[in-house]
Amino acid sequence: MRQDAVLLDERSTGEFFLFLKEKGRTEGTIENYSHSLKELYDYLPEETGENGKYIGSGTLARWQKDLLRQGYAVRTVNARMSAVNKFLEFRSRKDLQVAPMSVKDEGIQPELS
């Protein structure tokens, strides 16, 4: 087990989803979080000798950049990062989180008086 990273596997995500359910999160929210964690899992490189994959320092920043390169909207990327950040908070690893990116509104801004 790596001390510098968090293991993302079926057991840890199952515990996380149970926690969310106990906190009253909707099934839709849990499904969205599940989808984001599955996408991150698919993105992560294989580790030998483990039943999961590791989220380490810089992992989310690299994934964030890769999602943007793939053409995902900033809001979509932020939603994915939010789900993973919540998982990392649950695992007591806020040090591995990333801050959300700012979203520039394309619409007309109201005039200030």
C-alpha positions in Angstrom: 0.0 0.0 0.0 1.3 3.4 -1.0 1.3 6.1 1.8 1.6 8.9 -0.7 -1.7 8.0 -2.5 -5.3 6.9 -2.0 -6.4 3.5 -3.3 -9.5 3.7 -5.5 -11.1 0.3 -5.5 -14.6 -1.3 -5.1 -14.4 -1.4 -1.3 -13.4 2.2 -0.8 -16.0 3.5 -3.3 -18.7 1.2 -1.8 -18.0 2.7 1.6 -18.1 6.2 0.1 -21.5 5.6 -1.6 -22.9 4.2 1.7 -21.7 7.3 3.5 -23.4 9.5 0.9 -26.6 7.6 1.2 -26.5 7.9 5.0 -26.0 11.6 4.6 -29.2 11.8 2.5 -27.7 12.3 -0.9 -30.0 11.4 -3.8 -29.6 8.4 -6.0 -28.9 10.8 -8.9 -26.0 12.5 -7.0 -24.6 9.1 -6.1 -24.9 7.9 -9.7 -23.1 11.1 -10.9 -20.3 10.6 -8.3 -20.1 6.9 -9.3 -19.7 7.9 -13.0 -17.0 10.4 -12.2 -15.0 7.9 -10.1 -15.4 5.2 -12.8 -14.0 7.6 -15.4 -11.1 8.5 -13.1 -10.4 4.8 -12.5 -10.3 4.1 -16.2 -7.9 7.0 -16.7 -5.5 5.8 -14.0 -2.5 3.6 -14.9 -2.5 0.0 -13.8 -0.7 -0.9 -10.5 0.7 -4.3 -10.0 -0.3 -6.4 -7.0 -3.4 -4.4 -6.1 -7.1 -4.7 -6.7 -7.4 -1.0 -7.5 -5.6 2.0 -8.7 -3.9 4.9 -6.9 -4.8 8.6 -6.8 -1.5 10.4 -6.0 -0.1 13.9 -5.9 -0.8 15.6 -9.2 -3.2 12.9 -10.5 -6.2 15.2 -10.5 -4.4 18.1 -12.1 -3.2 15.9 -15.0 -6.7 14.4 -15.4 -8.3 17.8 -15.3 -5.9 19.0 -18.2 -6.6 15.8 -20.1 -10.4 16.3 -19.9 -10.0 19.9 -21.2 -7.9 18.7 -24.1 -10.6 16.2 -24.9 -13.0 19.1 -25.3 -15.0 18.8 -22.1 -16.6 22.0 -20.8 -15.2 23.6 -17.7 -18.4 23.0 -15.9 -18.3 19.3 -16.7 -14.7 19.0 -15.6 -15.5 20.9 -12.4 -18.4 18.5 -11.7 -16.0 15.5 -12.1 -13.4 17.1 -9.9 -16.0 17.9 -7.2 -17.0 14.3 -7.0 -13.4 13.1 -6.7 -12.7 15.8 -4.2 -15.6 14.6 -2.1 -14.2 11.1 -2.2 -10.8 12.3 -1.2 -12.3 14.3 1.7 -14.1 11.1 2.8 -10.7 9.3 2.7 -9.1 12.2 4.8 -6.8 13.2 1.9 -7.7 16.8 1.2 -4.0 17.3 0.2 -4.7 15.5 -3.0 -7.7 17.6 -4.0 -7.8 20.2 -6.8 -9.5 23.6 -6.8 -12.4 24.2 -9.2 -11.6 26.2 -12.4 -13.3 29.5 -12.9 -16.2 29.5 -15.4 -16.6 32.5 -17.6 -20.2 33.2 -18.3 -20.9 33.8 -22.0 -24.2 35.5 -21.4 -25.0 39.2 -21.0 -24.0 40.5 -17.6 -26.4 42.8 -15.8 -25.4 46.4 -15.5 -24.4 47.5 -12.0 -25.9 50.8 -10.7 
